[in-house]
Amino acid sequence: MFRSLPRRGLPAVLAAVVALAGASAARAQLAYPPYYPAYPYNPTADYLRGAAAVTQANAQYQLMIQQARLLREQSYQTALETRRRLLEQREYELAMRPTPEQLRERERRQALLRSLNDPPAVEVWSGQALNSVLQAIQKAHPQGERGPGMPLPPDVLPHVNFTTGASYGNIGVFRQGGELHWPTALQGAAFREETTRLEELFRQAVSRAASGAVDDELRAAIGAALQSLSAKVDARVAELTPTQFVQATRYVGELKAAYKALQEPNVERYFSRSWTPRGATVDELVGQMTREGLHFAPSVAGGETAYTVLHQALVAYGKQLGVGAGR
């Protein structure tokens, strides 16, 4: 458009454009007037407004402090509540845990059930199964319960051995006339010195024990001889068959149990009538053991069959009393 104009008319056109822009600006100012405060400038009002803003900010700050303290206190209370619940949970777990007495009663119950239901022969011969049934029968007796007469074969009691439980001594090796009956494995010349020595020492001990206590010198001699015999058996294990070694070891163990019994202060009672098994029935035998505070000691060689028969009689008698039936 400007190219079509003559060169001499360009200044006039620029002037017209400037004039037109000025007119547009003037109209814009009339349409949107500039912003001025609705109130006149007042230093006092401005100071008061500033002081109010500071006061409001301080109040907001104090509110935030109090809210923070409240949150902190709530956090403490939550921690205390958590600790209280942990303690309550711990007390609950401890209350649900069985006491030592409950554990002991559970073990006794399990041992009784095992003893009543065909236990291993070794537990019968050791007296463990017999004592478990005996304790259950003794527990039923104070309640006034008595079973019918359960007879005992007359050849059983001579093989039954008692112990007080103090040292678990056992004089079963002296039941047959006080003489020692050595197994085949210990009858050879290799053990003759020790066996001869022990026969003499035990003979003296039984004689003294029947009338009073065994003196310390004799007990010490028996202990030394037993230790020597046990060491010689272990040293000759290669020369013995497995059966012979088992027989020799078992008999030495029976002699050691007799040695323990000879050390008890009331050893003479082992050889008296009060601690000699007696009774025609199971009830009479249990009554004797209860009065004297006795337990069954392990069987010695040759008494296994008698212990098996006695165990069967005790189990039958106990079941008639209701032993093992929810007690």
Secondary structure, DSSP 4 states (H G I P E B T S, - for coil): --TTS-GGGHHHHHHHHHHHHHHHHHHHHHHSPPP--SS---HHHHHHHHHHHHHHHHHHHHHHHHHHHHHHHHHHHHHHHHHHHHHHHHHHHHHHSPPHHHHHHHHHHHHHHHHHS---HHHHHTTHHHHHHHHHHHHHGGGT--PPP-B--TTTGGG--EE-SSS----GGGTTTT-----GGGSSGGGHHHHHHHHHHHHHHHHHHTTSPPPHHHHHHHHHHHHHHHHHHHHTGGGS-HHHHHHHHHHHHHHHHHHHHHTSTTGGGGGSGGGS---SBHHHHHHHHHHHT-EEPPPPTT-HHHHHHHHHHHHHHHHHTTTTS--
